[in-house]
Amino acid sequence: MLKQLLENLVKPLVDKPDEVKITEVEGNTVCIYEVRVGAGDFGKIIGKRGQNANAIRTILNAVSAKTGKRGVLEIIE
C-alpha cells in the first residue's frame, strides 16, 4: 500500500518515470523505502532546499502511523 503511494508521488516528479525503483525493507517496527531514480532526476526528488523530500516524508509518516510501523524514506541516486 505505501509502496504504491510512493510510486504515485515520485513518478510525476521525474523525467524518466520508468527508471524509478522502490524497494521495501521491513523490520519489526520500521519499514524502510529505498527510492532509486534515473540519472538527472535525483535533484527533482529532493527539490529546492529539500522541500519535495520533506513533503514526501511527511505524507509517508502520516500514512504509516495508521499501520503501526514507522516509515523511513531513503533516496538513492
Secondary structure, 3 states (H helix, E strand, C coil): CHHHHHHHHHHHHCCCHHHCEEEEEECCCEEEEEEECCCCCHHHHHCHHHHHHHHHHHHHHHHHHHHCCEEEEEEEC
